[in-house]
Structures are given as structure tokens and as C-alpha cells.
Amino acid sequence: MKGGRRGAVLLSIFKRRRFPVEIILLCVRWYCKYGISYRDLAEMMQERGVAVDPSTIFRWVQRYAPEIEKRVRRYQGYRSGSWRVDETYVRVGGKWKYLFRAVDKHGQLIDFMLSDRRNTKAAYRFLRKALRTMSNFPPR
């Protein structure tokens, strides 16, 4: 039985959902990959005979995108050993936060982190997180 346990764990997060797993995954993928708005996604699903509310798609993205990203990251291939790290100040949910971000020299995202503070402790916490994420391809 190929990948039986892992597949069962992935499907278990979709238990008791009104919509089929394929519809949920398609909406989350299109939103994350192409940046389509929730309203446009709902309209696209309506054209395919699936009546879904934009707020439902929003909840799917909030719930499933981080889990899918964790599982897909290992298959995304090689990242360059040369990283660029920066931070900026962004408004999230009405509050100002620091966004730490690391990308490789080709512009592929390594990792990111939101923090309330911009200090040495937060920077080290982010770098530890990024190094843990890319333990197979550490920076030079």
C-alpha cells in the first residue's frame, strides 16, 4: 500500500466537510498559485456547477494552505545556497507587524515570519526557522 498512512492523515483533516476534497484543494491551489480573488473563485466554481460562497473559500485557504504548503515544500526542488534576507513593516489585521523574509538568489521564497518586534531575538528566531525549513540546502 503506497503512501497509505500519509494519505490517511491528509484526508483526515478534510473530515466532515460539505464539499468534496477535490473542490477544496482546487480552490486553495488556484488562490495560492494565481492570486485569484475569493469572489472570482466563487464565480469560477459557479460556472462549473459548484455553488460556494467566497467566505467559505476564505476559510478553506486559512485552514488548509499552511498544511498543504508544509507537505509540498519538500517536493519543490532545489533552492540556491545563496540567500537574501530582509524585513519590512506591514499592516496585518489592523496591527503593524514586522515581516521577515528570506529568498534565494533566484527569488524563490525560503521562509517568512511575522513578528511584533524588530530585535535580535526575533531575527535569530526567524533565522532558526528558515534554517530548519531548508535543512537540506543551508545557505553558504
N, C-alpha and C positions, 0 to 999 in steps of 0.2 A: 504494500500500500504506500504509494509515493506521496510524501508530504502530508500524511493523514492528520497528525497531531496539530501541525501548524495551521492547516486549513480549517480544522475544527475550532481552533482558538479564534481565527479571523471571523468565522461565521458566527461565533458566539456573541460577538459584540453587536451583531445585527439582529439578535433575537427580539421577538415581539415588536417588529416594525410593520407598519401597514403596507409599505411599498416593497417590491422585490429588491434584493441586494443589488442586482444589475442596474436598476434605475438609480439607486442611491449612489453607487460607485461612479456611474456615468456623470451625474450632476456634479459630484465633488471633483472628479477629474477635469471636467470642462471648466469649472470655475477656477481651479488652481492652475491649470495649464494655459488657458486662453484669457483669463480675466473677464469673463462674460458676467454681466450683472445678474443678480438673482432674479430680477423681473424678466430679463431676456431669456434666462434659462427656463423659467416657468412657462414662458411663451413657446419656446422650442419644444418643451415636453408636451405642451398642449397640442402642438402640431403633430406630434407622434401619438396622440391619443391618451396621454397620461395627464390627468388634472392634478397639479401640485402647486401649492402656494409658495410664493417667494420666501416667506418667513420659515417655511419648512426646510427649504433648501439651505437657508442660512444656518439653521440648527444642525443640519447634516454636516455642513462644512466645519462648523465649530466642533462637532463631536468626532468626526471621522478623519478629517485632513491630517491632524497630528499623528494619529495612529498609522495611517497609510504612508505618511512621509517617513516615519521610523522604519517601516518594513521595506520601503522601496529604496531608501538611501544606499544600502549595501550593494544594490544592483546597478547603480547609476554610473559605475565605471570609475576610472582613474581620475584623481584630482592632482593638479600640479603641486609640487613640493614648495612652490613659491607663493606665499600668502600675502594679501594686503588686508590690514585691519583698520577699521575706523569706527568712530562713534559720532552720533548726532543727537539732537534734541527733537523729539516728536511728540505730538499730542495724541494720546490714545484714550478713548472713552472719556474725554473731557479733562484728563490729567496729563501733565507733562512728564515724559519719561525719557531716559537715555537709551538709545538703540545702539548696541554694539554689534558689529557685523564683520565677518571675515569672508573674503572671496579669494579664489586662486587667481593666477595671472591671466587666465582665460575668461574671467568674470563669472565662473560658476560658484554658487553660494556654498561655503563650507558650513557655516553656522551663524546664528544670531541670538541675541538675548536682550530683553528689556529690563531696565533697572531703574529704581527710584533715585539712585545716587550715582555720581560720577567720581569714583575714588579708586584708590589702588586695590582695595578689597574686591570691588565689583569687576575691575579689569582682570584681576587674577582668576576670579570665579568664571568669567567668560572664557578666558584662555584655557582653563582646565576643561571646561565643557567642550570647546572646539577641538582640543587635542583628544579627548575621549571619543568624540564623534568620528574623528578621522584617524583613529589609532593605527590603521593600516598604512596611511600615507601622511606621516608627520611632515611639518614644514622643514625646509633647510635652515 
